[in-house]
């Protein structure tokens, strides 16, 4: 019986295992050293905030794996012997495979800061990170201040988590405005104000110089590079992005760049070895305008579904479709469909609308010459993915999109509260351009 071995039990690895089982009777083993069972990584923050318990983040009962004949092995892979098709594990045992799927996800970036390995310095990616945070920052008595380094989505999640326990937070963001490499100016400025309104000490244009230790080897303070200001703290959260977690194959014959290089079929350069999820990198650049590496939950799931077909004899090309994503900036929900870059590119125009409450806004991107709709960002207004996906496929123009926003509205109250003002602002803009 053909043995499929999957390294990693995140969304990518578990999805490919589930779909291989639906399609075949192949032997399946998932190897992971993080947790015994799969859990939703995106829900980690809600455990700390008291909204959920860890067991609530596990979508499958523990008996699910045995019932579906998916073997789970709690181990760490040290090396891969490609010639013998064998994994060398940290318990000095070996595991043979016929086909191997690398789905090892990401790890937090570190940039060689002095003190970055001290007690009290951590990322926020794994279940172990959550457990460490619970020890380091159980309340504002044990942790009288935390410093977060890095202004991405994980950084804002960590800020919200600590804020929920009334722990003072200083937030170091190297950019001149929060996430302005992704968000247009109006949106980024709105999020700056929203962070500060939550009593978070946001420091823009600030880089970490070093992390200082007390006599016990724990964090006692950080120093800001630009000013040499020293800020006392008990916890430092390193959230300056993530990188593919592939150190264990760097010296193998499997070709890597930042991630494991794969083609459109998610195949590596080695026969019978594949890579999916955060650790996979498209060999000839991203698909369409997508990045070569996408550390996104839903793309990991889609890669798993696609590869399962190939493993089971129906070779299938990975086609992720139109770009979309969602996140949360404290209590403002964010969605994006299609492409809205931080600055309009050649032959692109942005239409931006913001409500006077300073928490609801949209930005629509369209072609200047043809008015073709290219994408939309929404803040505080929940939209329907299927509608925007269809409009992008149909190549609708911006006039159609603005005049039919009620069709994309997820919340019936949106139409009554905002749509008239959006349409009025859009029409006024047309008259003045």
Secondary structure, 3 states (H helix, E strand, C coil): CCEEEEECCCHHHHHHHHHHHHHCCCEEEEEECCCCCCCCHHHHHHHHCCCCCHHHHCCCCCHHHHHCCEEEEECCEEEEECCCCEEEECCCCEEECCEEEECCCEEECCCCCECCCCECEECCCCHHHHHHHHHHCCCCCCCCCEEEECCCHHHHHHHHHHHHCCCCEEEEECCCCCCCCCCCHHHHHHHHHHHHHCCCEEEECCCEEEEEECCCCEEEEEEECCCCCEEECCEEEECCCEEECCHHHCCCCCCECCCEEECCCCECCCCCEEECHHHEEECCCCCCCCCCCCCCHHHHHHHHHHHHHHHCCCCCCCCCCCCEEEEEECCEEEEEEECCCCCCCCCEEEEEEECCCCCCEEEEEEECCCCEEEEEEEECCCECHHHHHHHHHHCCEHHHHHHCHHHHECCHHHHHHHHHHHHHHHHHHHHHC
